[in-house]
């Protein structure tokens, strides 16, 4: 497999791992890729994917806490939609240009 194909595959796996489940597997894939690859673009995509997963988790926890004031239910719906659409956009962008790491908008970057 060529370097570009491997870069695309690993980057798509990182961004698409959110579709596996909302368990440890979804963040485990980017962590494993981050620790095992030498490609700087793939590492950046793995970091960005981890940041997105952490942000979605934090936003869902806040939304659940806000359910008592009835604003949490619409927020959960919005974050559910965002957690589906944004990784799809990331996958398309990575497949279109694998030389530039994808950056999610409106997230806090921890890594």
N, C-alpha and C positions, 0 to 999 in steps of 0.2 A: 504494500500500500504506500502511495506517495505521501510526501510530507504535507501537501495541501489537503489531500483526502483525509489523512489522520487528524489534521487540525480541525477540519470541518466536522468530522465524526465526534471527536472529543468535545468540541465546543457545543455542538447540538445536544450531546448527552447531558452536559452540564445544565444548559438552559431548559431542556425537556424533562429533566429529572423530577420536576414538580408534578408532572402528570403520572408518575409512578404511584405515588400515594402521599399523604400528608404525614408520613411517619419518618423515622430516622433514615429510611432509604432515600428520600428525596434530597436530603442534605448530605447523605453519605457519599453519593456519586460525585458531586463537585469536590468534596474533601479529598477523596481518593485520587481524582484527576489532578487536583492541585498538588498533592504530595508526590505523584509519580511522573509527571511530565516535565520536560525541560523547555518546552515551547513557551515563550513569554506571552504570546497572544492567547494561547489556551489557558495559561495561568490567570490572565486578566479576566477571561470569560468565566472561569471557575470562581474567582473572587466575586465578580459581579453577580453571579447566580446565587452564591451564598448570601451576599448582602440582600438580594431580593427576597430570598426565602426567610431570612431573619426579619426583614421589614414586614412582610405579609403576616408572619406569626405575631409580631408585636401589634400590628393593626387589628388583627382578629381578636386578640386578648382584650384590647381596649374596647372594641365593639361589643364584646360579650359583657364587659363591665358596664357599658352604657345601655344595655337592653332595658334596665329598670326605668330609664327616662325615655324609652321608645325611639331614641335616635339610633340605637345600636343595631336594630333589625335592618333598616335600609343600608347602614354602613357595611354590615356583613354581606348583604347582597352585592354592593358595589365592589368590595374587596374580593368576593368570589369571582365576579366577572373579570376584574383586573388580573387575578392570579391565573386566569385562562388566556386572556388576550395578550398580555405583555410577553409571556414566554413564546407565544406563537410569533409575535413580531420579532423577537430576538432571534429565533431560529431562522426566520426568513432572511433577516439582515446578515446573519453569520453565513448562511449558504450563499448569499449574493456576493459578499466580500469577506473572505476569511482572513484577510490581512489586518483588519481593524477590529479590535474587541468591541462588543456591543455594550453600551452604557444605558441602564434603565433610568428613565427620568423620575424625578420626585422621590428618590429614596435616600436614606442615610447610608453612608458607606462606613462600615466598621472595619473592613480589611483593605 
